Amino acid sequence: MTNEEIQRTMEFIIRHQESFSENMELLREAQVKGESRITRLEGAFVSLYNTVSKLSDTVGEISGSVGELSKAHKELTSAQARTDERLNTLINVIERYISNGRNGRRKE
């Protein structure tokens, strides 16, 4: 290796060492401020956990509501069927009354 190559290699190593030192200092400052990467990740994890927990509770509530709606729908369907039967009976009575030629008049 020539002196020039050795000099470039040393400069390269020194630049990287300076960069490494600067990064280490930034990391130390962040840790002193309580803003380390791990601390931020822990905070994000706790926030995510809380969100998932709330979402789970909400899904449980929605499931209960869907069950209640399903029951109400079945009751409504049954009531409508009964109403349809009664309406059909009324229609049949009126049709017989009209078809007997009375058209709403009493026989004389």
CNS distance restraints for C-alpha pairs under 8 A (distance, minus, plus):
assign (resid   1 and name CA) (resid   5 and name CA) 6.08 0.50 0.50
assign (resid   1 and name CA) (resid   6 and name CA) 6.55 0.50 0.50
assign (resid   2 and name CA) (resid   6 and name CA) 6.27 0.50 0.50
assign (resid   3 and name CA) (resid   7 and name CA) 6.06 0.50 0.50
assign (resid   4 and name CA) (resid   8 and name CA) 6.25 0.50 0.50
assign (resid   5 and name CA) (resid   9 and name CA) 6.11 0.50 0.50
assign (resid   6 and name CA) (resid  10 and name CA) 6.12 0.50 0.50
assign (resid   7 and name CA) (resid  11 and name CA) 6.19 0.50 0.50
assign (resid   8 and name CA) (resid  12 and name CA) 6.08 0.50 0.50
assign (resid   9 and name CA) (resid  13 and name CA) 6.20 0.50 0.50
assign (resid  10 and name CA) (resid  14 and name CA) 6.06 0.50 0.50
assign (resid  11 and name CA) (resid  15 and name CA) 6.07 0.50 0.50
assign (resid  12 and name CA) (resid  16 and name CA) 6.31 0.50 0.50
assign (resid  13 and name CA) (resid  17 and name CA) 6.02 0.50 0.50
assign (resid  14 and name CA) (resid  18 and name CA) 6.09 0.50 0.50
assign (resid  15 and name CA) (resid  19 and name CA) 6.22 0.50 0.50
assign (resid  16 and name CA) (resid  20 and name CA) 6.01 0.50 0.50
assign (resid  17 and name CA) (resid  21 and name CA) 6.05 0.50 0.50
assign (resid  18 and name CA) (resid  22 and name CA) 6.13 0.50 0.50
assign (resid  19 and name CA) (resid  23 and name CA) 6.21 0.50 0.50
assign (resid  20 and name CA) (resid  24 and name CA) 6.15 0.50 0.50
assign (resid  21 and name CA) (resid  25 and name CA) 6.17 0.50 0.50
assign (resid  22 and name CA) (resid  26 and name CA) 6.26 0.50 0.50
assign (resid  23 and name CA) (resid  27 and name CA) 6.17 0.50 0.50
assign (resid  24 and name CA) (resid  28 and name CA) 6.19 0.50 0.50
assign (resid  25 and name CA) (resid  29 and name CA) 6.19 0.50 0.50
assign (resid  26 and name CA) (resid  30 and name CA) 6.15 0.50 0.50
assign (resid  27 and name CA) (resid  31 and name CA) 6.17 0.50 0.50
assign (resid  27 and name CA) (resid  36 and name CA) 7.20 0.50 0.50
assign (resid  28 and name CA) (resid  32 and name CA) 6.18 0.50 0.50
assign (resid  29 and name CA) (resid  33 and name CA) 6.29 0.50 0.50
assign (resid  30 and name CA) (resid  34 and name CA) 6.16 0.50 0.50
assign (resid  30 and name CA) (resid  35 and name CA) 4.95 0.50 0.50
assign (resid  30 and name CA) (resid  36 and name CA) 5.39 0.50 0.50
assign (resid  31 and name CA) (resid  35 and name CA) 5.55 0.50 0.50
assign (resid  31 and name CA) (resid  36 and name CA) 4.81 0.50 0.50
assign (resid  34 and name CA) (resid  39 and name CA) 7.08 0.50 0.50
assign (resid  35 and name CA) (resid  39 and name CA) 6.11 0.50 0.50
assign (resid  35 and name CA) (resid  40 and name CA) 6.40 0.50 0.50
assign (resid  36 and name CA) (resid  40 and name CA) 6.31 0.50 0.50
assign (resid  37 and name CA) (resid  41 and name CA) 6.09 0.50 0.50
assign (resid  38 and name CA) (resid  42 and name CA) 6.02 0.50 0.50
assign (resid  39 and name CA) (resid  43 and name CA) 6.22 0.50 0.50
assign (resid  40 and name CA) (resid  44 and name CA) 6.15 0.50 0.50
assign (resid  41 and name CA) (resid  45 and name CA) 6.04 0.50 0.50
assign (resid  42 and name CA) (resid  46 and name CA) 6.16 0.50 0.50
assign (resid  43 and name CA) (resid  47 and name CA) 6.17 0.50 0.50
assign (resid  44 and name CA) (resid  48 and name CA) 6.08 0.50 0.50
assign (resid  45 and name CA) (resid  49 and name CA) 6.02 0.50 0.50
assign (resid  46 and name CA) (resid  50 and name CA) 6.16 0.50 0.50
assign (resid  47 and name CA) (resid  51 and name CA) 6.21 0.50 0.50
assign (resid  48 and name CA) (resid  52 and name CA) 6.17 0.50 0.50
assign (resid  49 and name CA) (resid  53 and name CA) 6.10 0.50 0.50
assign (resid  50 and name CA) (resid  54 and name CA) 6.21 0.50 0.50
assign (resid  51 and name CA) (resid  55 and name CA) 6.09 0.50 0.50
assign (resid  52 and name CA) (resid  56 and name CA) 6.06 0.50 0.50
assign (resid  53 and name CA) (resid  57 and name CA) 6.38 0.50 0.50
assign (resid  54 and name CA) (resid  58 and name CA) 6.18 0.50 0.50
assign (resid  55 and name CA) (resid  59 and name CA) 6.14 0.50 0.50
assign (resid  56 and name CA) (resid  60 and name CA) 6.34 0.50 0.50
assign (resid  57 and name CA) (resid  61 and name CA) 6.37 0.50 0.50
assign (resid  58 and name CA) (resid  62 and name CA) 6.14 0.50 0.50
assign (resid  59 and name CA) (resid  63 and name CA) 6.06 0.50 0.50
assign (resid  60 and name CA) (resid  64 and name CA) 6.38 0.50 0.50
assign (resid  61 and name CA) (resid  65 and name CA) 6.28 0.50 0.50
assign (resid  62 and name CA) (resid  66 and name CA) 6.09 0.50 0.50
assign (resid  63 and name CA) (resid  67 and name CA) 6.33 0.50 0.50
assign (resid  64 and name CA) (resid  68 and name CA) 6.38 0.50 0.50
assign (resid  65 and name CA) (resid  69 and name CA) 6.12 0.50 0.50
assign (resid  66 and name CA) (resid  70 and name CA) 6.04 0.50 0.50
assign (resid  67 and name CA) (resid  71 and name CA) 6.34 0.50 0.50
assign (resid  68 and name CA) (resid  72 and name CA) 6.22 0.50 0.50
assign (resid  69 and name CA) (resid  73 and name CA) 5.99 0.50 0.50
assign (resid  70 and name CA) (resid  74 and name CA) 6.31 0.50 0.50
assign (resid  71 and name CA) (resid  75 and name CA) 6.37 0.50 0.50
assign (resid  72 and name CA) (resid  76 and name CA) 6.10 0.50 0.50
assign (resid  73 and name CA) (resid  77 and name CA) 6.07 0.50 0.50
assign (resid  74 and name CA) (resid  78 and name CA) 6.22 0.50 0.50
assign (resid  75 and name CA) (resid  79 and name CA) 6.18 0.50 0.50
assign (resid  76 and name CA) (resid  80 and name CA) 6.06 0.50 0.50
assign (resid  77 and name CA) (resid  81 and name CA) 6.24 0.50 0.50
assign (resid  78 and name CA) (resid  82 and name CA) 6.43 0.50 0.50
assign (resid  79 and name CA) (resid  83 and name CA) 6.22 0.50 0.50
assign (resid  80 and name CA) (resid  84 and name CA) 6.06 0.50 0.50
assign (resid  81 and name CA) (resid  85 and name CA) 6.27 0.50 0.50
assign (resid  82 and name CA) (resid  86 and name CA) 6.33 0.50 0.50
assign (resid  83 and name CA) (resid  87 and name CA) 6.04 0.50 0.50
assign (resid  84 and name CA) (resid  88 and name CA) 6.04 0.50 0.50
assign (resid  85 and name CA) (resid  89 and name CA) 6.24 0.50 0.50
assign (resid  86 and name CA) (resid  90 and name CA) 6.28 0.50 0.50
assign (resid  87 and name CA) (resid  91 and name CA) 6.14 0.50 0.50
assign (resid  88 and name CA) (resid  92 and name CA) 6.13 0.50 0.50
assign (resid  89 and name CA) (resid  93 and name CA) 6.32 0.50 0.50
assign (resid  90 and name CA) (resid  94 and name CA) 6.26 0.50 0.50
assign (resid  91 and name CA) (resid  95 and name CA) 6.05 0.50 0.50
assign (resid  92 and name CA) (resid  96 and name CA) 6.14 0.50 0.50
assign (resid  93 and name CA) (resid  97 and name CA) 6.17 0.50 0.50
assign (resid  94 and name CA) (resid  98 and name CA) 6.17 0.50 0.50
assign (resid  95 and name CA) (resid  99 and name CA) 5.87 0.50 0.50
assign (resid  96 and name CA) (resid 100 and name CA) 6.08 0.50 0.50
assign (resid  97 and name CA) (resid 101 and name CA) 7.40 0.50 0.50
assign (resid  97 and name CA) (resid 102 and name CA) 6.61 0.50 0.50
assign (resid  97 and name CA) (resid 103 and name CA) 7.08 0.50 0.50
assign (resid  97 and name CA) (resid 104 and name CA) 7.48 0.50 0.50
assign (resid  98 and name CA) (resid 102 and name CA) 5.81 0.50 0.50
assign (resid  98 and name CA) (resid 103 and name CA) 4.82 0.50 0.50
assign (resid  98 and name CA) (resid 104 and name CA) 6.94 0.50 0.50
assign (resid  99 and name CA) (resid 103 and name CA) 7.67 0.50 0.50
assign (resid 102 and name CA) (resid 106 and name CA) 6.52 0.50 0.50
assign (resid 102 and name CA) (resid 107 and name CA) 6.94 0.50 0.50
